[in-house]
């Protein structure tokens, strides 16, 4: 160590450096130092090019629905003339223009196969990025007459209940539907296509005939070309017959009258025609052009003549539609299927509906996953005039709403947001007036209480005793809470329309806790327990409520459901006191008798009807006005105290209340008070 201290410092440093280089041979320690010039030079940062994650497949072309011919040429990296030349050899292509849209993906696939390429279906290019605000979607402007093609007509069968509408359709399509309906009564709109003997196809709508289904019948009239008005020959014109005529006139739809049940002995066709003409219908053969066909739906009489009349009427009208472009339609009915989810029966009015289309209806939208006809068979496409069951709705659409096709799901979401916002604004506007009224009432009440406190002074205004309850006790009015579940939206809507007519809330309140479409669920059972509500299940499965022992009632006919609800309301009402007259007597003379030191009034009477009993109640009537109502203190025959007086017997009666002034000629009634079950005065209209 002494030796190292005596060595120069530079030698020690050199020896340490040389030894470290000798011991550590890692390349990090052998890194060359930068020179002074290199340190002064500016630093240059170099980046390596990023690798693209997109896998480019040779010969694979991105395609999407409703793409134009020009877009297909750009995606395939071919000239427009090349694609148009290939399209000449593809069947089904009738438009080669650059802006013509290819609605069928199969045609696009065949075009690319002839070009030696494959296709890959992708989402359409997003052209809505520049749109900041959500916008609504509307129907397209009318198409050019040259683009329209003939379609088969939509015929709605309408009329009064039990006049044979469903039986007529059974015979036309050779199926038994009326037997499957509850009680033979149509509970919702049925839509189906029938092929006539001539080979022509007609779409029929069967609408319910009862007054409870007015809204459903109105929807049937708004999406139809021809109305077949069924009138029973033995009943003639009824209430719903008049309503159908009014709906047809408002919608401007031609009518064909079918006088049904002509095979019955009491049928009177001529009287029915006279009744129809009194409604303002100009019948054929009586100076008008409305065709009348007498038929028997049950036996099939004159049905061929009726179908020929429908076909001739449709031919004269020249019914045509646009088969291209975005789809438009009307929701006829909607329901929730236990296995398939939310479904809607829709009539296509414009365009051709195919799988994969994105539809908007009200505040619900769907990406079509399946199309089915009225028999449940899958369909490839649905041209205009076709009733089709659509599978793929995110939310349940409302019956009567318009269906519109949009470009993409992103566009559909934008439309739904806009429409919900509009609904919220309308609700706020409608509620604003009610809110202002409530605020004014609250302000007036507050000012009145404040002025009263100021007049009373500080000490007097202080509240004595317990604080008043913020939530007041029940006023004692009976209440019936219900939960309504139905099979389809139209049935639920019809029942709710009936319940809206309830007008006996002063005696018993009717509260609808919840309503919806679908089977009874666990949530409905919990609501029933919480609110002590009755579950009314209309043509749906209620096994969940039955297992939980919740109050549930199953119905398949709307009349039975309403009658049961009326009985339930009536059972909640308190019984009425009823007076039953037992006997009647006339006052003949007034006597003043001294009992002890008191002078009392005794009525000399004769029993003229029934029997007078001392224990019962009595009332005295003078010229129709009751002057006394109470009991007796004494009843005597001659000088004996008795408990009853028979008919045509004289007696003396002493009232308990002697303040009443009785005169000869007054009538005395002896009556008993009983209880009678009270029924609700609500009349739903049937």
ABEGO torsion letter per residue (X at the ends): XAAAAABBAAAAAAAAAAAAAAABABAAAABBBBBAAAAABBBBBBBBBBBBABBBBBGBBBBBBGBBAAAAAAAAGBBAAAAAAAAAABBGBABABAABBBABAAAAAAAAAAAGBBBBBBBBBBAAAABABBBBBBBBBBBBAAABBBBBBBBBBBEBBGAGAAAAAAAAAGBBAAAABBGGBBABBBBBBBBBAAGBBBBBBBBBABAAAAAAAAAAAAABABBBBBBBAAAEBBAAAAAAAAAAAAAGBBBBBBBBGAABAABBAAAAAAAAAAAGBBBBGAGBABBBBBBBAAAGBGAAAAAAAAAAAAAAAGBBBBABEBBBBBBABBBBBAAAEBBBBBBBABEBBBBGBBBBBEABBBBBABBBBAAGBBBABBBBGBBBBBBGBABBBBBGBBBBBBABAAAAAAAAAAAAAAAAAAAAAAAAAAAAAAAAAAAAAAAAAAAAAAAAEAAAABBBEBBBBABBBBAGBBBBBBBBBBABAAAAAAAAAAAAABAAAAABBBBBABBBBEBBBAAAAAAAAAAGBBBBBBGBBAAAAAAAGBBBBBBABAAAAAAAAAAAAAAABBBBBBBBBABBBBBABBBBBBBEABBBBBBBBBBABEBBBAABBBBBBBGGBBABBEBBABBBBEABBBABBBBGBBBBBBBABAABBBBBGBBBBBBBBBBBBBBBABBAGX
